[in-house]
Amino acid sequence: MAKALIGYLNSDLRVPARFEVENARLRSRVNELEQLVLRLKVENDELTAAQAAVLLDLETTDELQPA
């Protein structure tokens, strides 16, 4: 019975350390991806604003030209 319990319990002390390292790596990667998402959102907003300004400029120049 004792052998069964010892085999059932995980006594390898390296496993938690390996999980901590993997957790730290994954948290770092999540942080990198969150920063990328924020940067792309800002870039997208800038491009949308620039496109809206161009379209607005085209509409005002079309109105000024005689038909």
C-alpha positions in Angstrom: 0.0 0.0 0.0 2.8 2.4 0.8 4.4 1.9 -2.6 1.1 2.7 -4.2 0.8 5.9 -2.3 4.4 6.9 -3.0 3.9 6.2 -6.7 0.6 8.2 -6.6 2.2 11.3 -5.0 4.3 13.4 -7.2 7.6 13.8 -5.4 9.6 15.2 -8.3 10.5 18.8 -7.1 11.6 19.8 -10.6 8.0 19.8 -11.9 6.8 22.9 -10.1 9.9 24.8 -11.1 9.3 23.8 -14.7 5.7 24.9 -14.5 6.8 28.2 -13.0 9.3 28.8 -15.9 6.6 27.8 -18.4 4.1 30.1 -16.7 6.5 33.0 -16.8 7.2 32.4 -20.4 3.5 32.3 -21.3 2.7 35.4 -19.2 5.5 37.2 -21.1 4.1 36.1 -24.4 0.6 37.2 -23.5 1.9 40.6 -22.5 3.7 40.9 -25.8 0.5 40.0 -27.7 -1.6 42.4 -25.7 0.9 45.2 -26.5 0.7 44.2 -30.2 -3.1 44.4 -30.1 -3.0 47.8 -28.6 -0.4 49.0 -31.1 -2.5 47.7 -34.0 -5.6 49.3 -32.6 -3.9 52.7 -32.5 -2.5 52.2 -36.0 -5.9 51.1 -37.3 -7.6 54.2 -35.7 -5.0 56.5 -37.3 -5.5 54.9 -40.7 -9.3 55.1 -40.4 -9.0 58.8 -39.4 -6.7 59.5 -42.4 -9.0 57.7 -44.8 -12.0 59.6 -43.4 -10.1 62.9 -43.9 -9.3 61.9 -47.5 -12.9 61.0 -48.2 -14.1 64.2 -46.6 -11.6 66.2 -48.7 -12.8 64.5 -51.9 -16.4 65.2 -51.1 -15.7 68.9 -50.5 -13.7 69.2 -53.8 -16.4 67.4 -55.7 -19.0 69.9 -54.4 -16.9 72.9 -55.5 -16.5 71.7 -59.1 -19.2 72.7 -61.6 -21.4 69.8 -62.9 
